[in-house]
Amino acid sequence: MRFITVTELKQRATQIVSEIETTREEVIVTKNGRPVVLIRLVEEKEFELKTSMKGGKKHGKG
């Protein structure tokens, strides 16, 4: 798990998301030195399960 600042996320969001997809490493975003957000990879099966439980449409392709 690594830590980045909100400013770094703002400047490098696309690159950070790509790194998370590749490494599957969780990233904690900090604001004023305090952890505020956890970013992690979402598995396709996990996403499908949650959307089907809500009775909603799947997001994304299709």
PyRosetta script that sets phi, psi and omega in degrees:
from pyrosetta import init, pose_from_sequence

init()
pose = pose_from_sequence("MRFITVTELKQRATQIVSEIETTREEVIVTKNGRPVVLIRLVEEKEFELKTSMKGGKKHGKG")
pose.set_psi(1, 137.6)
pose.set_omega(1, 178.6)
pose.set_phi(2, -127.2)
pose.set_psi(2, 165.1)
pose.set_omega(2, -177.6)
pose.set_phi(3, -116.8)
pose.set_psi(3, 138.5)
pose.set_omega(3, 173.1)
pose.set_phi(4, -135.9)
pose.set_psi(4, 160.3)
pose.set_omega(4, 178.6)
pose.set_phi(5, -89.2)
pose.set_psi(5, 161.9)
pose.set_omega(5, 175.5)
pose.set_phi(6, -57.9)
pose.set_psi(6, -40.5)
pose.set_omega(6, 179.5)
pose.set_phi(7, -60.8)
pose.set_psi(7, -43.9)
pose.set_omega(7, 178.8)
pose.set_phi(8, -64.1)
pose.set_psi(8, -41.5)
pose.set_omega(8, 177.8)
pose.set_phi(9, -60.7)
pose.set_psi(9, -43.4)
pose.set_omega(9, 180.0)
pose.set_phi(10, -60.7)
pose.set_psi(10, -40.5)
pose.set_omega(10, -177.0)
pose.set_phi(11, -79.1)
pose.set_psi(11, -29.6)
pose.set_omega(11, -170.4)
pose.set_phi(12, -128.2)
pose.set_psi(12, 27.4)
pose.set_omega(12, -172.3)
pose.set_phi(13, -52.7)
pose.set_psi(13, -49.6)
pose.set_omega(13, -177.9)
pose.set_phi(14, -61.4)
pose.set_psi(14, -44.6)
pose.set_omega(14, 179.7)
pose.set_phi(15, -64.5)
pose.set_psi(15, -42.4)
pose.set_omega(15, -179.4)
pose.set_phi(16, -63.5)
pose.set_psi(16, -43.5)
pose.set_omega(16, 178.1)
pose.set_phi(17, -62.1)
pose.set_psi(17, -42.4)
pose.set_omega(17, 177.8)
pose.set_phi(18, -61.1)
pose.set_psi(18, -40.9)
pose.set_omega(18, 178.2)
pose.set_phi(19, -63.7)
pose.set_psi(19, -40.4)
pose.set_omega(19, 179.1)
pose.set_phi(20, -64.5)
pose.set_psi(20, -40.7)
pose.set_omega(20, 177.6)
pose.set_phi(21, -61.7)
pose.set_psi(21, -39.2)
pose.set_omega(21, -177.1)
pose.set_phi(22, -76.7)
pose.set_psi(22, -48.9)
pose.set_omega(22, -172.6)
pose.set_phi(23, -91.4)
pose.set_psi(23, -19.3)
pose.set_omega(23, -176.0)
pose.set_phi(24, 63.2)
pose.set_psi(24, 18.0)
pose.set_omega(24, -179.9)
pose.set_phi(25, -82.0)
pose.set_psi(25, 135.6)
pose.set_omega(25, 176.0)
pose.set_phi(26, -76.3)
pose.set_psi(26, 147.2)
pose.set_omega(26, -179.2)
pose.set_phi(27, -126.3)
pose.set_psi(27, 129.6)
pose.set_omega(27, 174.5)
pose.set_phi(28, -98.6)
pose.set_psi(28, 129.0)
pose.set_omega(28, 177.4)
pose.set_phi(29, -98.0)
pose.set_psi(29, 131.2)
pose.set_omega(29, -179.6)
pose.set_phi(30, -110.5)
pose.set_psi(30, 149.3)
pose.set_omega(30, 176.3)
pose.set_phi(31, -132.7)
pose.set_psi(31, 123.3)
pose.set_omega(31, -176.3)
pose.set_phi(32, 53.7)
pose.set_psi(32, 37.4)
pose.set_omega(32, 176.5)
pose.set_phi(33, 82.0)
pose.set_psi(33, -1.5)
pose.set_omega(33, -179.0)
pose.set_phi(34, -110.0)
pose.set_psi(34, 136.5)
pose.set_omega(34, 176.5)
pose.set_phi(35, -66.9)
pose.set_psi(35, 131.9)
pose.set_omega(35, -177.9)
pose.set_phi(36, -128.5)
pose.set_psi(36, -25.5)
pose.set_omega(36, -175.5)
pose.set_phi(37, -141.5)
pose.set_psi(37, 141.4)
pose.set_omega(37, 173.1)
pose.set_phi(38, -110.1)
pose.set_psi(38, 127.1)
pose.set_omega(38, 174.8)
pose.set_phi(39, -111.7)
pose.set_psi(39, 129.5)
pose.set_omega(39, 178.3)
pose.set_phi(40, -146.1)
pose.set_psi(40, 161.2)
pose.set_omega(40, 178.4)
pose.set_phi(41, -68.7)
pose.set_psi(41, 138.4)
pose.set_omega(41, 174.7)
pose.set_phi(42, -107.4)
pose.set_psi(42, 123.2)
pose.set_omega(42, 178.3)
pose.set_phi(43, -73.2)
pose.set_psi(43, 144.3)
pose.set_omega(43, -179.5)
pose.set_phi(44, -55.2)
pose.set_psi(44, -44.1)
pose.set_omega(44, -178.5)
pose.set_phi(45, -64.8)
pose.set_psi(45, -34.6)
pose.set_omega(45, 177.5)
pose.set_phi(46, -65.5)
pose.set_psi(46, -42.8)
pose.set_omega(46, 179.9)
pose.set_phi(47, -65.1)
pose.set_psi(47, -45.4)
pose.set_omega(47, -180.0)
pose.set_phi(48, -61.4)
pose.set_psi(48, -41.8)
pose.set_omega(48, -179.4)
pose.set_phi(49, -61.9)
pose.set_psi(49, -45.9)
pose.set_omega(49, -177.7)
pose.set_phi(50, -66.7)
pose.set_psi(50, -39.9)
pose.set_omega(50, -179.2)
pose.set_phi(51, -70.9)
pose.set_psi(51, -35.4)
pose.set_omega(51, 179.9)
pose.set_phi(52, -71.1)
pose.set_psi(52, -30.0)
pose.set_omega(52, 178.3)
pose.set_phi(53, -69.4)
pose.set_psi(53, -31.3)
pose.set_omega(53, -179.9)
pose.set_phi(54, -81.1)
pose.set_psi(54, -13.5)
pose.set_omega(54, -177.7)
pose.set_phi(55, 77.5)
pose.set_psi(55, 12.2)
pose.set_omega(55, -178.1)
pose.set_phi(56, -93.4)
pose.set_psi(56, 177.7)
pose.set_omega(56, 177.2)
pose.set_phi(57, -79.3)
pose.set_psi(57, 152.1)
pose.set_omega(57, 172.8)
pose.set_phi(58, -72.0)
pose.set_psi(58, 144.7)
pose.set_omega(58, 176.2)
pose.set_phi(59, -94.7)
pose.set_psi(59, 155.0)
pose.set_omega(59, 176.8)
pose.set_phi(60, 105.1)
pose.set_psi(60, -148.3)
pose.set_omega(60, -175.6)
pose.set_phi(61, -67.0)
pose.set_psi(61, 149.5)
pose.set_omega(61, 171.3)
pose.set_phi(62, 106.4)
pose.dump_pdb("model.pdb")
